Amino acid sequence: MQHSFGLLAHDKSLDGRYKIYLGGWNDGNAVYDDYEKMLSCKGLNKNYGRIQAADIYSYVGGYNFINATIAPLRDTKFNRLKSELKVVEAGWMGKAIIASETIPYTDIIVHGHNGLLIPYGKKDAWYKAVRKFVNEPDYAKALAVQLSKDVRERFDITKTAERRAELYRSIGRKL
């Protein structure tokens, strides 16, 4: 990602047409300092900003400041066991998503249908995806609409409760 965000910072054709935010900024946290250095190209990107960390009840409000979210994740055993929460949040909030091409994201995102997936090791791919969203906002919005539809259908609480009840009934019948 660092290479891509360096390209983004130096692409003068995009200046003033987008803003990259680091969501959940936490002052004094070395991890966030590293994230900020990467996303801002060590402070060179004038289009960089922060969204302060918030408590569990209000952090989702940060989505009100963005049009799309970026969800990078290394393809490791640990990460493949994570939830698809970032995709669900983006879909529920009506935002487009650019994510790493790995489980859990590939369980929901279909590249070009409801989001963009970035293969590991493609150094320019994050840059190209962000640039595409900046240059084609209607495309990003169409992906966001489809992601929202897919997430709301797949994560409908009523349907989930019905499936869970049926699972319990089937287990009960076997006992």
C-alpha positions as CSV (number, residue, x, y, z in Angstrom):
1,M,0.0,0.0,0.0
2,Q,2.8,2.4,0.8
3,H,3.8,2.5,-2.9
4,S,0.3,3.2,-4.0
5,F,-0.3,6.0,-1.5
6,G,3.0,7.6,-2.6
7,L,1.7,7.6,-6.1
8,L,-1.6,9.1,-4.9
9,A,0.2,11.9,-3.0
10,H,2.2,12.8,-6.1
11,D,-0.7,12.7,-8.6
12,K,-1.3,16.4,-9.1
13,S,-4.3,15.7,-11.4
14,L,-6.2,14.5,-8.3
15,D,-5.3,17.3,-5.9
16,G,-8.3,18.8,-4.1
17,R,-10.7,16.2,-5.6
18,Y,-10.5,13.6,-2.8
19,K,-9.6,13.3,0.9
20,I,-7.9,10.2,2.5
21,Y,-8.9,9.9,6.1
22,L,-7.3,7.7,8.8
23,G,-10.3,6.5,10.7
24,G,-10.0,5.9,14.5
25,W,-6.9,8.1,14.9
26,N,-5.5,7.7,18.3
27,D,-2.9,10.3,19.4
28,G,0.3,8.8,20.8
29,N,-0.3,5.3,19.4
30,A,2.7,4.2,17.4
31,V,0.6,2.0,15.1
32,Y,-1.5,4.9,14.1
33,D,1.6,7.0,13.6
34,D,2.8,4.4,11.1
35,Y,-0.6,4.3,9.4
36,E,-0.5,8.1,9.1
37,K,3.0,8.1,7.6
38,M,1.9,5.6,4.9
39,L,-1.5,7.2,4.1
40,S,-0.2,10.8,4.1
41,C,3.1,9.8,2.3
42,K,5.0,11.1,5.3
43,G,3.0,14.3,5.4
44,L,3.3,15.1,1.7
45,N,-0.3,14.4,0.8
46,K,-2.3,17.6,1.2
47,N,-5.5,15.5,0.8
48,Y,-5.0,13.6,4.0
49,G,-7.0,14.0,7.2
50,R,-7.9,12.2,10.4
51,I,-11.1,11.0,12.0
52,Q,-10.6,10.8,15.7
53,A,-11.2,7.5,17.6
54,A,-14.7,7.2,19.1
55,D,-16.3,4.8,21.5
56,I,-18.1,1.7,20.4
57,Y,-21.5,3.4,20.3
58,S,-20.5,6.3,18.1
59,Y,-17.5,5.2,15.9
60,V,-19.7,4.3,13.0
61,G,-20.5,8.0,12.7
62,G,-17.1,8.4,11.0
63,Y,-18.6,6.8,7.9
64,N,-20.6,10.0,7.5
65,F,-17.4,11.8,6.4
66,I,-16.5,9.4,3.6
67,N,-17.7,8.0,0.3
68,A,-15.6,4.9,0.3
69,T,-13.6,2.8,2.6
70,I,-10.3,1.0,2.2
71,A,-9.9,-2.4,4.0
72,P,-6.4,-3.7,3.6
73,L,-5.6,-7.1,5.2
74,R,-2.7,-9.4,4.7
75,D,-3.6,-13.0,3.7
76,T,-2.7,-14.8,6.9
77,K,-4.3,-17.6,8.8
78,F,-5.2,-15.2,11.6
79,N,-6.8,-12.7,9.3
80,R,-8.7,-15.3,7.4
81,L,-10.4,-16.1,10.7
82,K,-11.6,-12.5,11.2
83,S,-15.1,-11.4,10.6
84,E,-16.3,-9.5,7.5
85,L,-17.2,-6.5,9.8
86,K,-15.5,-3.8,7.6
87,V,-17.5,-4.9,4.6
88,V,-20.8,-5.1,6.6
89,E,-20.2,-1.6,8.0
90,A,-19.4,-0.2,4.6
91,G,-22.5,-1.8,3.1
92,W,-24.8,-0.8,5.9
93,M,-23.6,2.8,5.7
94,G,-24.0,2.9,1.9
95,K,-20.3,3.3,1.2
96,A,-18.1,1.8,-1.6
97,I,-15.2,-0.4,-0.6
98,I,-11.7,-1.3,-1.8
99,A,-10.4,-4.3,0.0
100,S,-7.7,-6.9,0.0
101,E,-8.5,-10.0,-2.1
102,T,-8.6,-12.3,0.9
103,I,-11.1,-14.1,3.1
104,P,-13.2,-12.7,4.9
105,Y,-13.7,-10.0,2.2
106,T,-13.9,-12.4,-0.7
107,D,-16.9,-14.1,1.0
108,I,-19.0,-11.0,0.2
109,I,-17.2,-8.7,-2.3
110,V,-17.3,-9.6,-6.0
111,H,-14.8,-7.5,-7.8
112,G,-16.5,-4.9,-10.0
113,H,-19.9,-5.9,-8.8
114,N,-20.2,-4.6,-5.3
115,G,-16.6,-3.5,-4.5
116,L,-13.0,-3.7,-5.7
117,L,-10.6,-6.4,-4.6
118,I,-6.9,-5.8,-4.6
119,P,-4.6,-8.8,-5.1
120,Y,-1.6,-9.1,-2.8
121,G,1.6,-7.8,-4.3
122,K,0.1,-5.5,-6.9
123,K,2.0,-2.4,-5.9
124,D,0.0,0.1,-8.0
125,A,-3.4,-1.5,-7.5
126,W,-4.6,0.5,-4.5
127,Y,-3.6,3.7,-6.2
128,K,-5.5,2.7,-9.4
129,A,-8.6,1.8,-7.4
130,V,-8.7,5.0,-5.5
131,R,-8.0,7.0,-8.7
132,K,-10.9,5.2,-10.4
133,F,-13.3,6.1,-7.6
134,V,-12.1,9.8,-7.7
135,N,-12.4,10.0,-11.5
136,E,-15.6,7.9,-11.7
137,P,-17.8,8.8,-8.7
138,D,-20.9,7.3,-10.3
139,Y,-19.1,4.0,-10.6
140,A,-18.1,4.1,-6.9
141,K,-21.7,5.0,-6.0
142,A,-23.1,2.1,-8.1
143,L,-20.8,-0.4,-6.3
144,A,-21.9,1.1,-2.9
145,V,-25.6,0.7,-3.8
146,Q,-25.0,-2.9,-4.8
147,L,-22.9,-3.6,-1.7
148,S,-25.6,-2.1,0.5
149,K,-28.2,-4.3,-1.1
150,D,-26.0,-7.5,-0.8
151,V,-25.1,-6.8,2.9
152,R,-28.7,-6.0,3.9
153,E,-29.9,-9.2,2.3
154,R,-27.2,-11.4,3.7
155,F,-27.2,-10.0,7.2
156,D,-30.9,-9.5,7.7
157,I,-31.5,-10.2,11.4
158,T,-34.9,-11.8,10.8
159,K,-33.5,-14.3,8.2
160,T,-30.5,-15.0,10.5
161,A,-32.8,-15.7,13.4
162,E,-35.0,-18.0,11.3
163,R,-31.8,-19.9,10.1
164,R,-30.6,-20.2,13.7
165,A,-34.0,-21.5,14.9
166,E,-34.0,-24.1,12.1
167,L,-30.5,-25.2,13.0
168,Y,-31.5,-25.6,16.7
169,R,-34.6,-27.6,15.7
170,S,-32.6,-29.9,13.4
171,I,-30.1,-30.5,16.2
172,G,-33.0,-31.2,18.6
173,R,-34.5,-33.7,16.3
174,K,-31.2,-35.7,16.1
175,L,-31.0,-35.9,19.9
